[in-house]
Amino acid sequence: MHIAMIAGSNRQNATSTSVLRYIETILKARNIPVSFIDLRVVQLPLYSPDSEVVPPEADLLITAVKQADGLILATPEYHGSLSGSLKNALDYLDNSHVAGKPVLPVSSAGGPLGISSLIHLQGIIRNLHGILCPEWVSIGDGQPVFDRDGVPQDMEIIQRIDQAVEQFIGLVRKLGDGSKQPVKELMES
């Protein structure tokens, strides 16, 4: 089993990226290989369907997603939707990269929960023919911050993330054969 994770914020110390890093520690503790793509570090050119050449940064993204058995996508909620950085990254993908793969959506928001960004992200996943995990993770305003070791400070949030990750791993196992080899860790901060 191999999981590709895409952190969709270009903000340093973004909560959505912190959630993804915490999930990464859970997966690695279970010996599940991870490719982590941090869009703050891997800055993709604006997608254009007219471009005949795939930029090297986009090629890293596409390769990681193609080789993954499942995806975890994290976004901050901006103006009721996902980040432009994540949307741009997803525009480089097509259903041949994502079809049939389980996807766990993750969001963080300034309000109580990032429901609007999750709804938009779920629509994109469906259009890419990904299989949505029945669970999702959303951290909202007033939710606990992460300590300097990247651990949430609220047991309820830890349980929520653990529950979503457990269900996601189960879905990946049910749908995949687990024979793909991991891509090396990609340009992370």
Secondary structure as a PSIPRED ss2 file (coil, helix, strand):
# PSIPRED VFORMAT (PSIPRED V4.0)

   1 M C   1.000  0.000  0.000
   2 H C   1.000  0.000  0.000
   3 I E   0.000  0.000  1.000
   4 A E   0.000  0.000  1.000
   5 M E   0.000  0.000  1.000
   6 I E   0.000  0.000  1.000
   7 A E   0.000  0.000  1.000
   8 G C   1.000  0.000  0.000
   9 S C   1.000  0.000  0.000
  10 N C   1.000  0.000  0.000
  11 R C   1.000  0.000  0.000
  12 Q C   1.000  0.000  0.000
  13 N C   1.000  0.000  0.000
  14 A C   1.000  0.000  0.000
  15 T H   0.000  1.000  0.000
  16 S H   0.000  1.000  0.000
  17 T H   0.000  1.000  0.000
  18 S H   0.000  1.000  0.000
  19 V H   0.000  1.000  0.000
  20 L H   0.000  1.000  0.000
  21 R H   0.000  1.000  0.000
  22 Y H   0.000  1.000  0.000
  23 I H   0.000  1.000  0.000
  24 E H   0.000  1.000  0.000
  25 T H   0.000  1.000  0.000
  26 I H   0.000  1.000  0.000
  27 L H   0.000  1.000  0.000
  28 K H   0.000  1.000  0.000
  29 A H   0.000  1.000  0.000
  30 R C   1.000  0.000  0.000
  31 N C   1.000  0.000  0.000
  32 I C   1.000  0.000  0.000
  33 P C   1.000  0.000  0.000
  34 V E   0.000  0.000  1.000
  35 S E   0.000  0.000  1.000
  36 F E   0.000  0.000  1.000
  37 I E   0.000  0.000  1.000
  38 D E   0.000  0.000  1.000
  39 L C   1.000  0.000  0.000
  40 R C   1.000  0.000  0.000
  41 V C   1.000  0.000  0.000
  42 V C   1.000  0.000  0.000
  43 Q C   1.000  0.000  0.000
  44 L C   1.000  0.000  0.000
  45 P C   1.000  0.000  0.000
  46 L C   1.000  0.000  0.000
  47 Y C   1.000  0.000  0.000
  48 S C   1.000  0.000  0.000
  49 P C   1.000  0.000  0.000
  50 D C   1.000  0.000  0.000
  51 S C   1.000  0.000  0.000
  52 E C   1.000  0.000  0.000
  53 V C   1.000  0.000  0.000
  54 V C   1.000  0.000  0.000
  55 P C   1.000  0.000  0.000
  56 P H   0.000  1.000  0.000
  57 E H   0.000  1.000  0.000
  58 A H   0.000  1.000  0.000
  59 D H   0.000  1.000  0.000
  60 L H   0.000  1.000  0.000
  61 L H   0.000  1.000  0.000
  62 I H   0.000  1.000  0.000
  63 T H   0.000  1.000  0.000
  64 A H   0.000  1.000  0.000
  65 V H   0.000  1.000  0.000
  66 K H   0.000  1.000  0.000
  67 Q H   0.000  1.000  0.000
  68 A C   1.000  0.000  0.000
  69 D C   1.000  0.000  0.000
  70 G E   0.000  0.000  1.000
  71 L E   0.000  0.000  1.000
  72 I E   0.000  0.000  1.000
  73 L E   0.000  0.000  1.000
  74 A E   0.000  0.000  1.000
  75 T E   0.000  0.000  1.000
  76 P E   0.000  0.000  1.000
  77 E C   1.000  0.000  0.000
  78 Y E   0.000  0.000  1.000
  79 H C   1.000  0.000  0.000
  80 G C   1.000  0.000  0.000
  81 S E   0.000  0.000  1.000
  82 L C   1.000  0.000  0.000
  83 S C   1.000  0.000  0.000
  84 G H   0.000  1.000  0.000
  85 S H   0.000  1.000  0.000
  86 L H   0.000  1.000  0.000
  87 K H   0.000  1.000  0.000
  88 N H   0.000  1.000  0.000
  89 A H   0.000  1.000  0.000
  90 L H   0.000  1.000  0.000
  91 D H   0.000  1.000  0.000
  92 Y C   1.000  0.000  0.000
  93 L C   1.000  0.000  0.000
  94 D C   1.000  0.000  0.000
  95 N H   0.000  1.000  0.000
  96 S H   0.000  1.000  0.000
  97 H H   0.000  1.000  0.000
  98 V H   0.000  1.000  0.000
  99 A C   1.000  0.000  0.000
 100 G C   1.000  0.000  0.000
 101 K C   1.000  0.000  0.000
 102 P E   0.000  0.000  1.000
 103 V E   0.000  0.000  1.000
 104 L E   0.000  0.000  1.000
 105 P E   0.000  0.000  1.000
 106 V E   0.000  0.000  1.000
 107 S E   0.000  0.000  1.000
 108 S E   0.000  0.000  1.000
 109 A C   1.000  0.000  0.000
 110 G C   1.000  0.000  0.000
 111 G C   1.000  0.000  0.000
 112 P C   1.000  0.000  0.000
 113 L C   1.000  0.000  0.000
 114 G C   1.000  0.000  0.000
 115 I H   0.000  1.000  0.000
 116 S H   0.000  1.000  0.000
 117 S H   0.000  1.000  0.000
 118 L H   0.000  1.000  0.000
 119 I H   0.000  1.000  0.000
 120 H H   0.000  1.000  0.000
 121 L H   0.000  1.000  0.000
 122 Q H   0.000  1.000  0.000
 123 G H   0.000  1.000  0.000
 124 I H   0.000  1.000  0.000
 125 I H   0.000  1.000  0.000
 126 R H   0.000  1.000  0.000
 127 N H   0.000  1.000  0.000
 128 L C   1.000  0.000  0.000
 129 H C   1.000  0.000  0.000
 130 G C   1.000  0.000  0.000
 131 I E   0.000  0.000  1.000
 132 L E   0.000  0.000  1.000
 133 C C   1.000  0.000  0.000
 134 P C   1.000  0.000  0.000
 135 E C   1.000  0.000  0.000
 136 W C   1.000  0.000  0.000
 137 V E   0.000  0.000  1.000
 138 S E   0.000  0.000  1.000
 139 I E   0.000  0.000  1.000
 140 G C   1.000  0.000  0.000
 141 D C   1.000  0.000  0.000
 142 G C   1.000  0.000  0.000
 143 Q C   1.000  0.000  0.000
 144 P C   1.000  0.000  0.000
 145 V C   1.000  0.000  0.000
 146 F E   0.000  0.000  1.000
 147 D C   1.000  0.000  0.000
 148 R C   1.000  0.000  0.000
 149 D C   1.000  0.000  0.000
 150 G C   1.000  0.000  0.000
 151 V C   1.000  0.000  0.000
 152 P E   0.000  0.000  1.000
 153 Q C   1.000  0.000  0.000
 154 D C   1.000  0.000  0.000
 155 M H   0.000  1.000  0.000
 156 E H   0.000  1.000  0.000
 157 I H   0.000  1.000  0.000
 158 I H   0.000  1.000  0.000
 159 Q H   0.000  1.000  0.000
 160 R H   0.000  1.000  0.000
 161 I H   0.000  1.000  0.000
 162 D H   0.000  1.000  0.000
 163 Q H   0.000  1.000  0.000
 164 A H   0.000  1.000  0.000
 165 V H   0.000  1.000  0.000
 166 E H   0.000  1.000  0.000
 167 Q H   0.000  1.000  0.000
 168 F H   0.000  1.000  0.000
 169 I H   0.000  1.000  0.000
 170 G H   0.000  1.000  0.000
 171 L H   0.000  1.000  0.000
 172 V H   0.000  1.000  0.000
 173 R H   0.000  1.000  0.000
 174 K H   0.000  1.000  0.000
 175 L H   0.000  1.000  0.000
 176 G C   1.000  0.000  0.000
 177 D C   1.000  0.000  0.000
 178 G C   1.000  0.000  0.000
 179 S C   1.000  0.000  0.000
 180 K C   1.000  0.000  0.000
 181 Q C   1.000  0.000  0.000
 182 P C   1.000  0.000  0.000
 183 V C   1.000  0.000  0.000
 184 K C   1.000  0.000  0.000
 185 E C   1.000  0.000  0.000
 186 L C   1.000  0.000  0.000
 187 M C   1.000  0.000  0.000
 188 E C   1.000  0.000  0.000
 189 S C   1.000  0.000  0.000
